[in-house]
Amino acid sequence: MGCEQSDRSGAYALLLTGAPGVGKTTVIRRVAAQFEMRQLRGFYTKEIREGGERRGFRLLGFQGQERVIAHTAFPKSHRVGKYGVDVAAIDDATVLLAPDPAARVYLVDEIGKMECLSEEFVSAMRLLFAGRTPIVATVALRGAGFIAEAKSVPESLLWQVTRADRDEMPARVASWLTERWPSR
């Protein structure tokens, strides 16, 4: 397994990192499938493909919300690589991260350069990290600012997803989550 912080029994945030395309989003989606949707909060991202080429990203909430957050056709006033980023769409989606007593877990895909352009996203994540509801989030392998800050949250673990372990990772994550709230 890749770099992994030692298991901290008090950790309530699990951050999954790894190279782009290794399967971090797939891990989040498979973990989500193991739990009742009414207990989940957060979102995952999905590529927008046109003619076999990646053209953008869509943010999908676990209760059916959907926003296009980046696309090659968007204005480049906020940009990451070849993509124009709709920061307002990310801002709107932070409602999916609002503290909710009915939530058993927050799944967030991802803490990355696009999402971190939104000050509202960063504030929402800081609020989640300050709470005690378990969080599983993917985080960019490299990055400064809030990406680095998230990786340094004391009550978190950082697991690296690799091609060798990505298929077993959803079960590992689900087990970690179950240990965090056995009485609920």
The 8 nearest C-alpha neighbors of each residue, nearest first, counted from 0:
[[1, 2, 164, 159, 161, 3, 160, 163],
 [2, 0, 159, 3, 161, 160, 158, 17],
 [3, 1, 159, 158, 0, 4, 157, 160],
 [2, 4, 158, 157, 1, 5, 159, 156],
 [3, 5, 157, 156, 6, 2, 158, 7],
 [4, 6, 7, 3, 156, 157, 8, 2],
 [5, 7, 8, 4, 156, 10, 3, 9],
 [6, 8, 10, 9, 5, 156, 154, 155],
 [7, 9, 10, 6, 11, 154, 179, 178],
 [10, 8, 7, 11, 154, 155, 179, 6],
 [11, 9, 154, 155, 7, 8, 12, 156],
 [10, 12, 133, 154, 155, 134, 9, 131],
 [13, 11, 155, 134, 133, 10, 135, 156],
 [12, 14, 135, 156, 155, 157, 134, 136],
 [15, 13, 157, 136, 137, 135, 156, 158],
 [16, 14, 137, 158, 159, 157, 138, 136],
 [17, 15, 159, 138, 140, 137, 160, 139],
 [18, 16, 160, 159, 140, 21, 161, 19],
 [17, 19, 21, 140, 20, 16, 161, 139],
 [20, 18, 21, 17, 22, 139, 140, 23],
 [19, 21, 22, 18, 23, 17, 24, 162],
 [20, 22, 19, 18, 162, 161, 23, 17],
 [23, 21, 25, 24, 20, 26, 165, 160],
 [24, 22, 26, 25, 21, 137, 27, 160],
 [25, 23, 27, 26, 22, 28, 108, 43],
 [24, 26, 22, 28, 23, 27, 29, 165],
 [25, 27, 23, 29, 169, 24, 28, 30],
 [28, 26, 24, 30, 25, 29, 31, 23],
 [27, 29, 31, 25, 30, 26, 24, 32],
 [30, 28, 32, 26, 31, 27, 169, 25],
 [29, 31, 27, 169, 33, 32, 28, 173],
 [32, 30, 28, 33, 29, 34, 27, 36],
 [31, 33, 29, 30, 34, 28, 35, 36],
 [34, 32, 31, 30, 29, 35, 173, 169],
 [35, 33, 31, 32, 36, 38, 30, 39],
 [34, 36, 37, 38, 39, 33, 32, 31],
 [35, 37, 39, 38, 34, 61, 62, 31],
 [36, 38, 35, 39, 102, 62, 40, 101],
 [39, 37, 102, 103, 36, 35, 101, 104],
 [40, 38, 36, 104, 37, 102, 105, 103],
 [41, 39, 105, 95, 102, 106, 61, 96],
 [40, 42, 106, 95, 107, 105, 96, 60],
 [43, 41, 60, 107, 59, 61, 108, 106],
 [42, 44, 108, 59, 58, 107, 60, 24],
 [45, 43, 58, 57, 59, 108, 56, 46],
 [44, 46, 57, 56, 58, 47, 43, 59],
 [45, 47, 56, 55, 48, 57, 53, 44],
 [46, 48, 55, 56, 54, 53, 45, 57],
 [49, 47, 53, 52, 54, 51, 46, 50],
 [48, 50, 52, 51, 54, 53, 47, 55],
 [49, 51, 52, 48, 53, 54, 47, 55],
 [50, 52, 49, 48, 53, 54, 47, 46],
 [53, 51, 48, 49, 50, 54, 47, 55],
 [52, 54, 48, 47, 55, 46, 49, 51],
 [55, 53, 71, 48, 47, 70, 52, 49],
 [56, 54, 70, 47, 69, 46, 53, 71],
 [57, 55, 46, 69, 47, 45, 68, 67],
 [56, 58, 67, 45, 44, 66, 68, 46],
 [57, 59, 44, 66, 65, 43, 67, 45],
 [60, 58, 65, 42, 43, 64, 44, 57],
 [61, 59, 42, 64, 63, 62, 41, 65],
 [60, 62, 63, 42, 36, 40, 41, 59],
 [61, 63, 60, 64, 36, 37, 40, 39],
 [64, 62, 60, 61, 65, 59, 42, 36],
 [65, 63, 60, 59, 62, 66, 61, 58],
 [64, 66, 59, 58, 60, 63, 57, 67],
 [67, 65, 58, 57, 68, 88, 59, 64],
 [68, 66, 57, 69, 56, 58, 65, 88],
 [69, 67, 85, 57, 88, 84, 56, 66],
 [70, 68, 84, 55, 56, 83, 82, 85],
 [69, 71, 55, 82, 72, 73, 83, 54],
 [70, 72, 82, 54, 73, 83, 81, 55],
 [73, 71, 70, 74, 83, 82, 54, 75],
 [74, 72, 83, 70, 71, 75, 84, 69],
 [75, 73, 83, 76, 72, 77, 84, 71],
 [74, 76, 83, 78, 77, 73, 82, 84],
 [77, 75, 74, 78, 83, 84, 73, 85],
 [78, 76, 75, 84, 83, 79, 85, 86],
 [77, 79, 83, 75, 84, 82, 76, 80],
 [80, 78, 82, 81, 113, 83, 112, 84],
 [79, 81, 82, 78, 83, 71, 113, 75],
 [80, 82, 71, 79, 83, 78, 70, 75],
 [83, 81, 71, 70, 79, 78, 80, 69],
 [82, 84, 75, 78, 73, 74, 69, 70],
 [85, 83, 69, 77, 78, 68, 86, 82],
 [86, 84, 68, 88, 87, 69, 83, 89],
 [85, 87, 89, 88, 117, 84, 90, 116],
 [88, 86, 90, 89, 85, 91, 117, 68],
 [89, 87, 91, 90, 86, 85, 68, 92],
 [88, 90, 92, 86, 91, 87, 68, 117],
 [89, 91, 87, 88, 92, 93, 119, 117],
 [92, 90, 88, 89, 93, 87, 94, 86],
 [91, 93, 89, 94, 90, 95, 88, 66],
 [92, 94, 95, 96, 90, 91, 120, 89],
 [93, 95, 97, 92, 96, 91, 90, 123],
 [96, 94, 41, 93, 97, 92, 40, 60],
 [97, 95, 93, 94, 41, 123, 98, 40],
 [98, 96, 94, 95, 99, 123, 93, 127],
 [99, 97, 96, 100, 127, 102, 126, 130],
 [98, 100, 101, 102, 97, 40, 96, 103],
 [99, 101, 102, 98, 103, 132, 38, 97],
 [102, 100, 99, 38, 103, 37, 39, 98],
 [103, 101, 38, 99, 100, 104, 39, 40],
 [104, 102, 38, 39, 101, 132, 133, 105],
 [103, 105, 133, 39, 102, 134, 132, 106],
 [104, 106, 134, 40, 41, 39, 135, 107],
 [105, 107, 135, 41, 136, 134, 42, 40],
 [108, 106, 136, 41, 42, 109, 43, 105],
 [109, 107, 43, 137, 136, 44, 42, 24],
 [108, 110, 137, 107, 111, 138, 136, 43],
 [109, 111, 138, 137, 114, 146, 139, 108],
 [112, 110, 139, 114, 109, 113, 138, 115],
 [111, 113, 115, 114, 116, 79, 110, 142],
 [114, 112, 115, 116, 111, 79, 84, 78],
 [113, 115, 116, 111, 112, 117, 110, 120],
 [114, 116, 117, 112, 113, 111, 121, 120],
 [115, 117, 114, 113, 118, 86, 112, 77],
 [118, 116, 115, 120, 119, 86, 114, 90],
 [117, 119, 121, 120, 122, 116, 115, 90],
 [118, 120, 122, 117, 121, 90, 123, 93],
 [121, 119, 123, 117, 118, 122, 93, 124],
 [120, 122, 118, 124, 119, 123, 115, 125],
 [123, 121, 119, 125, 124, 120, 118, 126],
 [124, 122, 120, 126, 121, 125, 119, 96],
 [123, 125, 127, 121, 126, 122, 128, 120],
 [126, 124, 128, 122, 127, 123, 121, 129],
 [125, 127, 129, 123, 124, 128, 122, 130],
 [128, 126, 124, 130, 129, 125, 123, 98],
 [127, 129, 125, 130, 126, 124, 12, 131],
 [128, 130, 126, 127, 125, 131, 124, 132],
 [131, 129, 127, 128, 132, 126, 98, 133],
 [130, 132, 133, 11, 129, 128, 127, 134],
 [133, 131, 130, 104, 134, 103, 11, 105],
 [134, 132, 11, 104, 12, 131, 105, 135],
 [135, 133, 12, 105, 104, 106, 13, 136],
 [134, 136, 13, 106, 14, 12, 105, 107],
 [137, 135, 107, 14, 106, 108, 15, 109],
 [136, 138, 15, 109, 108, 14, 16, 110],
 [137, 139, 110, 16, 109, 111, 15, 136],
 [138, 140, 111, 141, 16, 110, 142, 146],
 [139, 141, 17, 16, 18, 138, 142, 19],
 [142, 140, 139, 143, 146, 147, 138, 111],
 [141, 143, 146, 147, 139, 144, 140, 112],
 [142, 144, 147, 146, 145, 141, 148, 112],
 [145, 143, 146, 147, 148, 142, 115, 149],
 [144, 146, 148, 147, 149, 143, 115, 121],
 [147, 145, 149, 148, 144, 142, 143, 110],
 [148, 146, 143, 150, 145, 149, 144, 142],
 [147, 149, 145, 151, 150, 146, 144, 152],
 [150, 148, 146, 151, 147, 152, 145, 110],
 [149, 151, 147, 148, 152, 146, 157, 14],
 [150, 152, 148, 149, 153, 147, 155, 154],
 [153, 151, 149, 155, 154, 150, 148, 128],
 [154, 152, 155, 151, 10, 156, 150, 12],
 [155, 153, 10, 152, 11, 12, 9, 156],
 [156, 154, 12, 10, 153, 13, 152, 11],
 [155, 157, 13, 4, 14, 12, 158, 10],
 [156, 158, 14, 3, 4, 15, 13, 159],
 [159, 157, 3, 15, 14, 16, 160, 156],
 [158, 160, 16, 1, 17, 15, 2, 3],
 [161, 159, 17, 165, 16, 15, 158, 164],
 [162, 160, 163, 164, 165, 21, 159, 17],
 [161, 163, 165, 164, 21, 160, 22, 166],
 [162, 164, 161, 165, 166, 0, 160, 167],
 [165, 163, 161, 167, 166, 162, 168, 160],
 [164, 166, 168, 162, 167, 161, 160, 163],
 [165, 167, 164, 168, 169, 163, 26, 162],
 [166, 168, 164, 165, 169, 170, 171, 163],
 [167, 169, 171, 165, 170, 166, 164, 172],
 [170, 168, 172, 26, 30, 171, 167, 29],
 [171, 169, 173, 172, 168, 167, 174, 30],
 [172, 170, 168, 174, 169, 173, 175, 167],
 [171, 173, 175, 169, 174, 170, 168, 176],
 [174, 172, 176, 170, 175, 171, 169, 30],
 [175, 173, 177, 171, 172, 176, 170, 178],
 [174, 176, 172, 178, 173, 177, 171, 179],
 [177, 175, 173, 179, 178, 174, 172, 180],
 [176, 178, 174, 179, 175, 180, 181, 173],
 [177, 179, 175, 176, 180, 181, 174, 173],
 [178, 180, 176, 177, 181, 175, 133, 11],
 [181, 179, 182, 177, 178, 183, 176, 103],
 [180, 182, 183, 177, 178, 179, 176, 174],
 [183, 181, 180, 179, 177, 178, 103, 176],
 [182, 181, 180, 103, 177, 179, 101, 102]]
